[in-house]
Amino acid sequence: MGTPAFAVASLSALLAAEMNVVAVVTAPDKPAGRGMQMQESAVKQFALAHKLTVLQPEKLKSAAFLATLQNLQPDLQIVVAFRMLPEVIWSLPPMGTLNVHGSLLPQYRGAAPINWVLIHGEKETGVTTFQLEHAIDTGAILLQEKIEITEKMTAGELHDIMMEVGASLLIETVTGLLKNTIQPIPQETVLDENFLKHAPKIFTKDTEINWQDTVQSIHNLVRGLAPFPGAITKIEDKVVKLFSTYVIQEKPFEPFGTFVTDGKTFAKIACGDGYLGLNDIQWEGKKRMPILDFLRGYRKG
């Protein structure tokens, strides 16, 4: 059960490991793009290319969908980047339902763990496979694998690494469950409520830069939102998205948020305790581009 490209790697790994995938459940087709043409999910496209049965229920609790699942008699269900399942669905297989989650649970439960670990400046994250239960991302941990976070890593780069690590960990998990060599660990036994960090869905307000913050925290926000949806600010009354930045530890002389450039070789913005150097931006009305390309046509507004 999955929808975006992130889930395709796990489905591909299951097939490569010669697991018997009796069906693939994904989101219904929806209109997208300028022409609002109906678009199939990445998972559906992959599944059809490999001649797999595809199910696209509008409502997960529908009697017809539940009957179809029951007729398939799955031993195990696997969820990767899908929707929240009702108990009648996740409790159906005898081996239950497992999820591949992009953090080291119980930390960063929620919809956007890849973004938030970077926004918070973490040095390490990972992938967790766990058993689905009532509350989201709270089931018993099966296996985990750590991933080191480098100083310049973006959400897009971490996504691609995590996608492959998750696929590999999934196969290890399924194999371990079949051999009965995995001892599930209840999250309550490793949970400290006082230090629990969350990963809720990213909203527009989360993407807006506060230039009074430290330069490091703003840099982390930018890389945590790159390439999508992008960190947002206003410069010269124009909406600007930042995608790649670097930290300049110099005390700023200008007010917070001031755009500073020589018009040729650099551009930076004054922050609470330094400057944020700009590498890659999208100025309102223009396409995304390297800062040097932007400066060639820049005239102060």
KEKE-3310 file (N, C-alpha, C; in steps of 0.2 Angstrom, whole numbers, plus 5000, padded with zeros to 4 digits):
npx = (5004:5004:5009:5017:5033:5043:5038:5039:5052:5052:5042:5047:5059:5052:5048:5060:5065:5057:5045:5028:5017:5001:4993:4992:4989:4984:4982:4968:4967:4970:4967:4980:4993:4994:4985:4976:4975:4971:4981:4991:4997:5014:5017:5006:5009:5021:5017:5007:5016:5022:5013:5004:4990:4980:4973:4962:4954:4941:4936:4942:4935:4925:4913:4915:4929:4934:4929:4936:4949:4949:4946:4958:4966:4978:4994:5002:5002:5009:5014:5019:5022:5008:4990:4982:4976:4960:4956:4949:4955:4970:4971:4968:4976:4984:4997:4997:5000:5013:5023:5034:5044:5051:5060:5069:5060:5054:5055:5050:5037:5024:5019:5029:5044:5056:5058:5058:5068:5079:5076:5077:5090:5096:5109:5108:5097:5085:5078:5063:5055:5039:5025:5008:4996:4983:4985:4994:5009:5014:5016:5023:5041:5050:5062:5077:5087:5101:5105:5117:5117:5123:5131:5127:5116:5101:5082:5078:5089:5091:5079:5080:5091:5085:5074:5080:5087:5076:5069:5078:5078:5065:5064:5073:5066:5053:5058:5064:5052:5046:5054:5053:5062:5063:5060:5048:5048:5040:5035:5033:5043:5054:5052:5053:5043:5046:5056:5051:5050:5041:5034:5025:5013:5019:5015:5011:5014:5025:5035:5039:5052:5060:5069:5075:5080:5093:5107:5111:5100:5091:5097:5096:5082:5080:5087:5080:5068:5070:5070:5056:5043:5050:5059:5052:5052:5051:5058:5062:5049:5045:5040:5051:5059:5070:5082:5095:5108:5121:5131:5136:5147:5147:5145:5130:5128:5117:5099:5088:5084:5088:5093:5108:5120:5134:5130:5136:5145:5140:5127:5118:5109:5104:5104:5099:5112:5121:5125:5115:5121:5117:5114:5105:5090:5073:5066:5052:5041:5051:5061:5068:5085:5103:5112:5121:5118:5105:5109:5115:5105:5099:5092:5092:5077)
npy = (4994:5010:5026:5037:5040:5037:5025:5016:5010:5001:4992:4987:4981:4971:4963:4959:4952:4941:4940:4936:4946:4950:4960:4978:4992:5009:5027:5034:5039:5056:5073:5083:5096:5108:5106:5099:5085:5067:5059:5045:5037:5036:5023:5015:5016:5009:4997:4992:4991:4980:4971:4969:4967:4980:4991:5004:5011:5023:5025:5018:5010:5005:4992:4985:4986:4980:4967:4963:4963:4953:4942:4941:4936:4940:4937:4946:4964:4978:4994:5009:5026:5030:5031:5034:5019:5011:5001:4989:4986:4986:4976:4964:4954:4938:4940:4953:4971:4980:4995:5006:5018:5035:5038:5037:5029:5030:5044:5058:5055:5056:5065:5071:5067:5067:5081:5088:5082:5088:5102:5104:5102:5089:5077:5064:5051:5039:5024:5015:5000:4995:4988:4991:5000:5007:5021:5034:5029:5022:5009:4993:4992:4984:4983:4994:5006:5016:5033:5044:5061:5074:5090:5098:5091:5090:5089:5083:5075:5067:5060:5052:5044:5038:5031:5020:5014:5011:5002:4991:4988:4984:4972:4964:4964:4958:4945:4942:4941:4930:4920:4921:4928:4940:4951:4960:4977:4986:5003:5010:5006:5012:5025:5042:5054:5067:5071:5070:5071:5078:5076:5084:5087:5098:5115:5131:5141:5135:5136:5149:5161:5168:5181:5185:5174:5163:5161:5148:5141:5145:5142:5128:5127:5130:5120:5109:5110:5109:5100:5104:5111:5122:5136:5151:5169:5187:5199:5215:5217:5207:5189:5177:5161:5150:5139:5133:5137:5145:5146:5161:5167:5181:5196:5205:5221:5227:5229:5215:5203:5210:5212:5209:5213:5213:5214:5206:5195:5189:5186:5189:5188:5197:5190:5185:5182:5183:5181:5174:5166:5165:5152:5146:5151:5156:5169:5180:5178:5173:5159:5145:5147:5147:5158:5167:5167:5174:5186:5192:5198:5206:5220:5232:5234)
npz = (5000:4994:4988:4982:4973:4983:4988:4978:4977:4988:4984:4972:4977:4984:4974:4968:4977:4976:4982:4985:4978:4980:4977:4974:4983:4980:4978:4971:4954:4949:4944:4937:4934:4921:4911:4918:4917:4920:4932:4936:4950:4956:4961:4955:4942:4941:4946:4936:4925:4929:4929:4940:4951:4954:4966:4969:4980:4984:4996:5011:5020:5013:5009:4998:4995:5006:5005:4994:4998:5008:5000:4993:5003:5011:5018:5024:5026:5019:5022:5014:5014:5013:5016:5032:5040:5043:5057:5054:5042:5044:5053:5047:5040:5045:5049:5052:5049:5042:5043:5034:5040:5039:5050:5066:5075:5093:5089:5079:5074:5062:5047:5040:5043:5036:5032:5045:5053:5047:5048:5061:5063:5066:5067:5064:5058:5052:5047:5051:5053:5058:5067:5063:5073:5083:5086:5076:5070:5081:5084:5088:5087:5074:5065:5064:5055:5055:5048:5043:5044:5034:5034:5023:5018:5009:5010:4999:4995:5006:5006:4995:4998:5010:5004:4997:5008:5016:5008:5007:5021:5023:5016:5024:5035:5032:5029:5041:5049:5043:5046:5059:5068:5073:5086:5092:5098:5110:5108:5120:5129:5125:5125:5129:5135:5138:5129:5117:5099:5086:5069:5061:5047:5034:5033:5025:5034:5041:5032:5031:5033:5047:5050:5061:5068:5071:5060:5057:5060:5051:5039:5041:5040:5026:5019:5024:5018:5005:4989:4989:4999:4997:5006:5011:5008:5009:4998:4994:4992:4985:4983:4987:4985:4993:4990:4991:5002:5012:5027:5034:5046:5052:5060:5057:5049:5044:5045:5051:5038:5027:5010:5003:4991:4979:4967:4957:4961:4973:4985:5000:5015:5029:5046:5062:5069:5060:5042:5029:5016:4998:4987:4977:4971:4969:4962:4963:4949:4941:4935:4945:4949:4949:4960:4954:4941:4942:4947:4936:4929:4938:4945:4957:4966)
capx = (5000:5008:5007:5023:5040:5046:5036:5041:5058:5050:5038:5052:5063:5048:5047:5066:5066:5053:5039:5022:5013:4995:4989:4995:4984:4986:4977:4964:4969:4968:4969:4985:4996:4990:4979:4972:4974:4971:4987:4992:5002:5020:5016:5001:5013:5026:5013:5004:5021:5025:5007:5002:4984:4980:4966:4962:4948:4940:4935:4945:4930:4919:4912:4918:4936:4936:4928:4941:4955:4947:4946:4965:4969:4985:4997:5005:5001:5015:5012:5025:5019:5001:4985:4980:4971:4956:4958:4947:4960:4977:4971:4965:4981:4986:5004:4996:5002:5019:5024:5041:5043:5057:5064:5071:5054:5048:5056:5048:5031:5020:5019:5035:5050:5062:5059:5059:5075:5084:5074:5079:5098:5099:5115:5107:5090:5085:5072:5060:5049:5035:5018:5003:4991:4977:4987:4998:5017:5015:5016:5030:5047:5053:5069:5079:5094:5103:5107:5120:5115:5129:5129:5124:5111:5094:5077:5078:5094:5089:5073:5083:5095:5080:5070:5084:5088:5070:5067:5082:5076:5059:5066:5076:5060:5049:5062:5064:5046:5044:5059:5052:5069:5062:5056:5045:5049:5035:5038:5033:5049:5060:5049:5054:5039:5049:5060:5048:5050:5036:5035:5018:5013:5022:5010:5014:5017:5031:5040:5041:5058:5060:5076:5078:5082:5100:5109:5111:5093:5087:5100:5093:5075:5080:5088:5074:5062:5072:5068:5049:5040:5055:5058:5049:5053:5050:5064:5060:5041:5043:5040:5057:5060:5077:5083:5102:5111:5127:5131:5142:5147:5149:5140:5127:5127:5110:5093:5086:5081:5091:5096:5115:5124:5138:5127:5140:5148:5137:5121:5117:5103:5106:5100:5100:5118:5126:5122:5114:5123:5112:5117:5100:5084:5068:5063:5045:5041:5057:5062:5073:5091:5109:5112:5126:5113:5100:5113:5117:5099:5096:5092:5088:5070)
capy = (5000:5016:5031:5041:5037:5034:5018:5012:5007:4995:4987:4984:4976:4965:4959:4957:4946:4935:4939:4935:4952:4948:4966:4984:4997:5015:5032:5035:5044:5063:5078:5087:5099:5114:5103:5095:5078:5062:5057:5039:5038:5032:5016:5012:5015:5003:4990:4990:4989:4973:4966:4967:4969:4987:4993:5011:5013:5030:5024:5012:5007:5002:4985:4981:4985:4975:4960:4961:4961:4947:4937:4940:4932:4942:4935:4952:4970:4983:5001:5014:5032:5029:5035:5031:5014:5009:4994:4983:4984:4984:4970:4959:4948:4935:4943:4960:4976:4984:5001:5008:5025:5038:5041:5032:5030:5034:5051:5061:5052:5060:5065:5074:5066:5069:5088:5090:5081:5093:5108:5104:5101:5083:5074:5057:5049:5032:5021:5010:4996:4994:4985:4996:5000:5012:5028:5034:5028:5021:5002:4990:4992:4978:4984:5000:5007:5023:5036:5050:5067:5078:5097:5101:5087:5093:5085:5079:5070:5062:5056:5047:5039:5034:5027:5014:5011:5008:4996:4986:4986:4981:4965:4961:4964:4953:4939:4940:4939:4924:4915:4921:4929:4947:4952:4967:4981:4991:5009:5013:5004:5016:5032:5047:5059:5074:5072:5067:5076:5077:5078:5085:5089:5105:5120:5137:5145:5132:5138:5156:5163:5173:5183:5186:5168:5162:5160:5141:5138:5147:5137:5121:5127:5130:5113:5104:5112:5109:5105:5106:5116:5128:5141:5157:5175:5193:5203:5220:5216:5201:5183:5173:5154:5149:5131:5131:5142:5143:5150:5166:5169:5188:5200:5209:5228:5229:5226:5208:5202:5215:5208:5212:5210:5217:5214:5202:5189:5186:5189:5187:5191:5198:5186:5187:5182:5182:5181:5168:5166:5162:5148:5144:5154:5158:5176:5180:5180:5170:5152:5144:5148:5149:5165:5171:5168:5179:5193:5195:5202:5209:5228:5234:5237)
capz = (5000:4994:4982:4978:4971:4988:4989:4972:4979:4992:4980:4968:4981:4986:4968:4967:4982:4974:4987:4981:4979:4977:4975:4976:4984:4979:4978:4965:4949:4951:4939:4939:4929:4918:4908:4923:4915:4925:4933:4940:4955:4954:4962:4950:4935:4942:4947:4930:4921:4931:4928:4946:4952:4957:4969:4970:4983:4986:5004:5013:5024:5009:5009:4992:4995:5011:5003:4989:5002:5011:4995:4992:5009:5011:5025:5027:5022:5019:5020:5013:5011:5011:5021:5038:5039:5048:5060:5050:5036:5046:5057:5043:5038:5051:5051:5053:5044:5044:5040:5033:5042:5038:5056:5071:5080:5093:5087:5073:5072:5059:5040:5037:5046:5033:5033:5052:5056:5044:5051:5068:5063:5068:5064:5063:5057:5050:5045:5056:5051:5064:5067:5064:5079:5083:5085:5071:5071:5088:5085:5090:5082:5071:5064:5062:5052:5055:5042:5045:5041:5033:5035:5017:5015:5008:5011:4993:4995:5012:5003:4990:5002:5014:5000:4996:5014:5018:5004:5010:5028:5022:5014:5030:5040:5030:5029:5048:5051:5040:5050:5066:5071:5075:5093:5092:5104:5111:5109:5127:5133:5123:5124:5134:5133:5139:5124:5111:5094:5081:5062:5058:5040:5033:5031:5023:5039:5042:5027:5031:5036:5052:5049:5068:5070:5070:5053:5056:5060:5044:5034:5042:5037:5019:5017:5026:5013:4998:4984:4989:4995:4997:5011:5008:5011:5004:4997:4990:4991:4980:4986:4985:4988:4994:4989:4993:5006:5016:5033:5035:5053:5052:5063:5052:5051:5042:5049:5049:5032:5022:5005:5002:4986:4975:4960:4952:4963:4979:4988:5006:5019:5036:5050:5069:5071:5054:5035:5025:5009:4994:4981:4972:4973:4964:4963:4960:4942:4937:4937:4949:4946:4953:4962:4949:4935:4944:4948:4929:4926:4944:4946:4963:4965)
cpx = (5004:5006:5013:5029:5043:5044:5037:5047:5056:5046:5043:5057:5059:5048:5054:5068:5061:5047:5033:5017:5007:4991:4993:4989:4987:4981:4974:4968:4966:4970:4975:4988:4991:4984:4974:4970:4975:4978:4987:4997:5008:5020:5011:5005:5017:5022:5010:5010:5024:5019:5004:4994:4984:4973:4967:4955:4947:4939:4938:4940:4925:4919:4915:4925:4938:4935:4934:4948:4954:4948:4953:4968:4976:4988:5000:5003:5007:5013:5018:5022:5012:4996:4985:4975:4967:4958:4955:4951:4967:4977:4969:4970:4983:4993:5003:4999:5008:5020:5032:5041:5050:5060:5065:5065:5057:5049:5053:5042:5028:5022:5025:5042:5056:5064:5061:5065:5080:5083:5077:5087:5100:5105:5114:5099:5091:5079:5069:5055:5045:5028:5013:4998:4987:4980:4993:5006:5018:5016:5023:5035:5049:5060:5071:5086:5095:5106:5111:5118:5121:5126:5126:5118:5104:5089:5077:5083:5093:5083:5076:5087:5090:5076:5074:5085:5082:5068:5071:5080:5070:5060:5069:5070:5056:5052:5063:5058:5044:5048:5058:5058:5068:5058:5054:5046:5044:5038:5038:5039:5055:5058:5050:5049:5041:5054:5058:5048:5045:5037:5028:5019:5015:5016:5014:5017:5024:5037:5042:5047:5057:5067:5079:5081:5090:5101:5109:5104:5089:5090:5097:5086:5075:5082:5083:5068:5064:5072:5060:5047:5045:5054:5056:5050:5051:5056:5062:5053:5040:5044:5046:5057:5067:5078:5090:5105:5117:5127:5137:5142:5150:5143:5137:5127:5120:5105:5091:5083:5083:5095:5103:5118:5128:5135:5130:5142:5144:5131:5120:5112:5105:5101:5102:5107:5124:5122:5121:5116:5118:5116:5111:5093:5079:5064:5056:5045:5046:5057:5067:5080:5097:5109:5116:5122:5108:5103:5114:5111:5096:5097:5088:5082:5069)
cpy = (5006:5020:5034:5037:5034:5027:5013:5007:5000:4990:4984:4979:4970:4960:4956:4951:4940:4934:4939:4941:4951:4954:4972:4989:5004:5020:5032:5040:5051:5068:5082:5091:5105:5112:5099:5088:5073:5059:5050:5040:5034:5025:5012:5011:5010:4997:4988:4988:4982:4969:4964:4970:4975:4989:5000:5013:5020:5030:5018:5007:5004:4995:4981:4981:4980:4968:4958:4959:4954:4941:4935:4936:4934:4939:4941:4958:4975:4990:5006:5020:5032:5033:5031:5025:5013:5002:4988:4981:4982:4978:4963:4953:4945:4937:4950:4964:4979:4990:5003:5016:5028:5042:5035:5033:5027:5042:5052:5056:5058:5060:5067:5073:5068:5077:5090:5088:5086:5100:5109:5103:5095:5081:5067:5056:5042:5030:5016:5006:4994:4991:4991:4995:5006:5019:5028:5033:5026:5013:4999:4990:4985:4979:4991:5001:5014:5026:5043:5056:5072:5085:5100:5097:5091:5087:5080:5073:5065:5058:5051:5042:5035:5029:5020:5010:5007:5002:4990:4983:4982:4973:4961:4960:4958:4946:4937:4938:4932:4918:4916:4923:4937:4947:4959:4970:4986:4998:5012:5011:5008:5023:5036:5053:5066:5076:5070:5073:5074:5079:5079:5087:5096:5109:5126:5141:5142:5134:5145:5158:5169:5175:5185:5180:5168:5160:5152:5138:5140:5143:5130:5121:5126:5123:5108:5105:5111:5102:5107:5106:5122:5133:5147:5163:5181:5197:5208:5219:5211:5194:5179:5166:5153:5141:5129:5137:5140:5148:5155:5169:5176:5192:5205:5217:5231:5226:5219:5208:5206:5211:5212:5209:5215:5217:5209:5195:5185:5189:5185:5190:5191:5194:5189:5187:5181:5183:5175:5169:5162:5158:5148:5147:5154:5164:5176:5182:5177:5163:5151:5144:5149:5156:5170:5172:5174:5186:5196:5199:5206:5217:5229:5237:5243)
cpz = (5000:4988:4979:4977:4977:4990:4984:4974:4983:4988:4975:4971:4983:4980:4967:4972:4981:4979:4982:4982:4976:4975:4977:4977:4984:4979:4971:4960:4951:4945:4942:4933:4926:4914:4912:4920:4921:4926:4937:4945:4953:4955:4957:4944:4936:4942:4940:4925:4923:4932:4935:4947:4956:4959:4971:4974:4985:4994:5006:5017:5020:5009:5003:4992:5001:5009:4998:4993:5005:5006:4993:4997:5010:5018:5028:5023:5024:5017:5020:5010:5009:5016:5027:5037:5044:5051:5057:5044:5039:5050:5053:5042:5045:5053:5052:5047:5046:5040:5039:5035:5042:5044:5061:5076:5087:5091:5080:5070:5068:5051:5037:5041:5043:5033:5040:5055:5053:5047:5058:5069:5066:5064:5062:5062:5055:5047:5050:5052:5058:5062:5068:5070:5078:5081:5080:5073:5078:5089:5087:5085:5080:5070:5063:5059:5052:5049:5045:5041:5040:5033:5029:5015:5015:5009:5005:4993:5001:5009:4999:4994:5006:5010:4999:5002:5017:5014:5006:5017:5028:5021:5020:5035:5038:5031:5037:5051:5049:5044:5057:5070:5074:5081:5093:5098:5105:5112:5116:5131:5131:5123:5130:5132:5134:5133:5117:5105:5089:5074:5059:5050:5039:5030:5029:5028:5041:5038:5027:5035:5041:5052:5056:5071:5068:5063:5052:5056:5054:5039:5035:5039:5030:5017:5019:5022:5006:4995:4985:4997:4994:5003:5008:5012:5007:5004:4992:4988:4986:4984:4983:4988:4988:4994:4992:4996:5009:5022:5033:5042:5054:5055:5058:5054:5049:5046:5047:5042:5026:5017:5003:4996:4982:4968:4955:4955:4969:4981:4995:5010:5026:5041:5057:5071:5066:5047:5032:5018:5004:4988:4975:4975:4967:4966:4960:4953:4938:4939:4942:4946:4951:4954:4957:4943:4936:4944:4941:4927:4932:4944:4952:4962:4969)
residu = (MET:GLY:THR:PRO:ALA:PHE:ALA:VAL:ALA:SER:LEU:SER:ALA:LEU:LEU:ALA:ALA:GLU:MET:ASN:VAL:VAL:ALA:VAL:VAL:THR:ALA:PRO:ASP:LYS:PRO:ALA:GLY:ARG:GLY:MET:GLN:MET:GLN:GLU:SER:ALA:VAL:LYS:GLN:PHE:ALA:LEU:ALA:HIS:LYS:LEU:THR:VAL:LEU:GLN:PRO:GLU:LYS:LEU:LYS:SER:ALA:ALA:PHE:LEU:ALA:THR:LEU:GLN:ASN:LEU:GLN:PRO:ASP:LEU:GLN:ILE:VAL:VAL:ALA:PHE:ARG:MET:LEU:PRO:GLU:VAL:ILE:TRP:SER:LEU:PRO:PRO:MET:GLY:THR:LEU:ASN:VAL:HIS:GLY:SER:LEU:LEU:PRO:GLN:TYR:ARG:GLY:ALA:ALA:PRO:ILE:ASN:TRP:VAL:LEU:ILE:HIS:GLY:GLU:LYS:GLU:THR:GLY:VAL:THR:THR:PHE:GLN:LEU:GLU:HIS:ALA:ILE:ASP:THR:GLY:ALA:ILE:LEU:LEU:GLN:GLU:LYS:ILE:GLU:ILE:THR:GLU:LYS:MET:THR:ALA:GLY:GLU:LEU:HIS:ASP:ILE:MET:MET:GLU:VAL:GLY:ALA:SER:LEU:LEU:ILE:GLU:THR:VAL:THR:GLY:LEU:LEU:LYS:ASN:THR:ILE:GLN:PRO:ILE:PRO:GLN:GLU:THR:VAL:LEU:ASP:GLU:ASN:PHE:LEU:LYS:HIS:ALA:PRO:LYS:ILE:PHE:THR:LYS:ASP:THR:GLU:ILE:ASN:TRP:GLN:ASP:THR:VAL:GLN:SER:ILE:HIS:ASN:LEU:VAL:ARG:GLY:LEU:ALA:PRO:PHE:PRO:GLY:ALA:ILE:THR:LYS:ILE:GLU:ASP:LYS:VAL:VAL:LYS:LEU:PHE:SER:THR:TYR:VAL:ILE:GLN:GLU:LYS:PRO:PHE:GLU:PRO:PHE:GLY:THR:PHE:VAL:THR:ASP:GLY:LYS:THR:PHE:ALA:LYS:ILE:ALA:CYS:GLY:ASP:GLY:TYR:LEU:GLY:LEU:ASN:ASP:ILE:GLN:TRP:GLU:GLY:LYS:LYS:ARG:MET:PRO:ILE:LEU:ASP:PHE:LEU:ARG:GLY:TYR:ARG:LYS:GLY)
# end
